[in-house]
Amino acid sequence: MHLPDVDGGRSVDLTVNASGTQRIFGYYTRDGANRRPVLRSGWRSYVRDKGLQVGHKILFQCVDGFPQYQISAKKKIILLGQETWAEF
């Protein structure tokens, strides 16, 4: 996935489609060697609203190559003895 280029320490807002609801996450990259992306504002409320827990998966993707993003949450379930991931 390609996130917008951000100068270290500067935050930008990402508009994200979350199961039909528009959310805004603040995003930045750190200065220096560790330039991994960090989600800030809006992220905690998404985690709380979805009831996310350790072991759940988050799929964060760019839609059709455009700068439009989508996020979904999945949890592991056992269905007829088979492990699968269900969106919630």
N, C-alpha and C positions, 0 to 999 in steps of 0.2 A: 504494500500500500504506500502511496506517496502522499505525504502531508505537505502543506505549503512550507516553503523555505522561510525560516525565521532567524533573524540575527540573535545570537545567544542572549538570554535574559529578557528578550522582548516577547510579550505575549500577544497572540492574536486570537480572535474568536472564530470557532468553527461551528457552522450551523449543521446540525446532524438530524437525520430522520430516525426517530426511535419508535418503531412500530406505529407509524402514522402520526406521531406527535413530534413537533419540531423542538429540539433542545439546542442550547448553545453551551459549548464547552470552551473554556479558556485553555490555550495550548501554548507551550513554549519549549525551546531547547536550551540546555545549559551551555555556558561558555566552556571552552577547553576541550579536553580529549573525550569526555563523556557527553556526547551530543544526542543522547537518546531523547525522544519526545516525552513530554510530561503533560498530562491533562490536569488542569487546575479547577477553576470555577465551573460549577455545574456538574462535575463528576460525582461528588459525594451525594448530591440529591438524587442522581440517577441510580446509584448503588442502593441507597435507602429505599427509593420508590419501587425498585424491582425486587428488593429483598435478597440481593446478591450475597452469596456466602463463598467461603473457600471451597474450591472444587468446581464452581460454575465456570462456564466458558463465555467469553465476550468476543463477538465477531464485529470488527470495526473495518469497514471497507469503503472504497471509493466506488461510486456507482457509474458504470459505463464509461470509465476513463475521464469523467468530468469532475470538476472540483465540488462535487456534491457527495456527502458522506452519509453512511447508514450504519447504525449500531443495533445489534440484537444480543440477547442473553440466552444461553442454553444451559440446561441441567441434565445430568445423567439420570436415566431411568432404566429399570429392568422391565421389559415387556415380553411376556411369554418366554422367560428365561434368557432373553437376549438383551445385551447392553446396547442402549441407543441414547442419542442426545435429542432432547425436545426443547423447542423454543418456548419461552414463557414471558 
